[in-house]
Amino acid sequence: MSRHWSPIVHKLAPYTPGEQPQDRSYVKLNTNENPYPPSPRVAEALKNCDVDRLRLYPDPVSGGLIKAIATYFETTPERVFVGNGSDEVLAHCFNAFFCRDLPLLFPDITYSFYPVYCGLYGIEFRTIPLRDDFSIEVSDYTVANGGIIFPNPNAPTSRLVALAAIEQLCHWHADSVIVVDEAYIDFGGESAVPLTEKYDNLLVVQTFSKSRSLAGLRIGYAIGHPNLIEGLNRVKDSFNSYPLDALAQVAGIAAIEDLAYFEDRCRVIIESREALTSDLKGLGFEVLPSAANFVFARHPDAPAKTLYQALKDDGVLVRYFNKPRIDDHLRITVGTPAECRTLVEKLRTILNRA
Ligand SMILES: *Cc1c(COP(=O)(O)O)cnc(C)c1O
């Protein structure tokens, strides 16, 4: 508490990111980072950067990167917005579209940054409970609202909503903006990007942090009708005109142009996820069907918090949420096959001990 804080700062409840401990090396399966390096073309592009040019401000509209993203999605640059990580893109969405008289809707179990942005921008919200099997049922979202947002697949549950259901939402709520946060869509889901050509109230947000192995560079983007993109640009240019630095723009272009590397790494992670799921089931875990680069699992005989702590003591980090409905679950990032094997062997030992 400080008497120098503005009234809104007193009331903020900030987001807590997953642990990034610096004290020792861990098998890090707690923040859904990609276990593989970015495309070799990224290293090449950064090596060729002229450091002298860092004197200059970067392109404020990230034109080259926007063009590369538009090409990847076979769309036009006026339908693309980029920001400093998708977290920043999402924050601008809340500011641009959700400050309304009616409440924003999102699931009760979801990305915990959403209520934080509501606090920052003074947005009223209403949470809609996931079904008992942790699925999002769009027919629960029929109430009047000032917007709808959810990740697809959802985090931390990893479950996917079908495109037909997303289309229903767009159709029912033509006066609201529907934001689909596709941070994990490349690991087996079908993107709603093509639907944005048909529905002017649908905005799809994606990131380079997970499937393109660039969490450290902070690149996120949104795709939707040019009117929505213009709304985001109005917020951006009222906040920070240069959200992406020059290196991020160059590296982002190299990453999205290397389609073969991207597709290959996603395929390997999906294969590892299926192997990890079956190994965990072999140890007695219940594992939700995942379309992401993580799994959400519970063991009927071992408290999640105990497993989390025992794994941490053993040098393996996973994510435990001390929250109602999910405090019996662990969220485990899919690592390399070797990392997954280490996790499974440590779990086997811990469970046998108990
Ligand atoms: C990781 C994640 C993001 C944030 O990604 P950045 O681009 O790194 O900011 C957004 N939404 C969800 C659901 C995520 O899990």
The ligand as an SDF file (V2000), in Angstrom:
LIG
                    3D

 15 15  0  0  0  0  0  0  0  0999 V2000
    0.4980  -18.4270  -23.1410 C   0  0  0  0  0  0  0  0  0  0  0  0
   -0.8700  -17.8510  -23.3090 C   0  0  0  0  0  0  0  0  0  0  0  0
   -1.0490  -16.5560  -23.7890 C   0  0  0  0  0  0  0  0  0  0  0  0
    0.0660  -15.5510  -23.8100 C   0  0  0  0  0  0  0  0  0  0  0  0
    0.9540  -15.6630  -24.7590 O   0  0  0  0  0  0  0  0  0  0  0  0
    2.0570  -14.5300  -25.0080 P   0  0  0  0  0  0  0  0  0  0  0  0
    1.9400  -14.3410  -26.4710 O   0  0  0  0  0  0  0  0  0  0  0  0
    3.3290  -15.1560  -24.5800 O   0  0  0  0  0  0  0  0  0  0  0  0
    1.7300  -13.2890  -24.2450 O   0  0  0  0  0  0  0  0  0  0  0  0
   -2.3200  -16.1110  -24.0460 C   0  0  0  0  0  0  0  0  0  0  0  0
   -3.3950  -16.8830  -23.8050 N   0  0  0  0  0  0  0  0  0  0  0  0
   -3.2660  -18.1180  -23.2980 C   0  0  0  0  0  0  0  0  0  0  0  0
   -4.4770  -18.9230  -23.0200 C   0  0  0  0  0  0  0  0  0  0  0  0
   -1.9960  -18.6260  -23.0210 C   0  0  0  0  0  0  0  0  0  0  0  0
   -1.8680  -19.8150  -22.4590 O   0  0  0  0  0  0  0  0  0  0  0  0
  1  2  1  0
  2  3  1  0
  2 14  2  0
  3  4  1  0
  3 10  2  0
  4  5  1  0
  5  6  1  0
  6  7  2  0
  6  8  1  0
  6  9  1  0
 10 11  1  0
 11 12  2  0
 12 13  1  0
 12 14  1  0
 14 15  1  0
M  END
$$$$
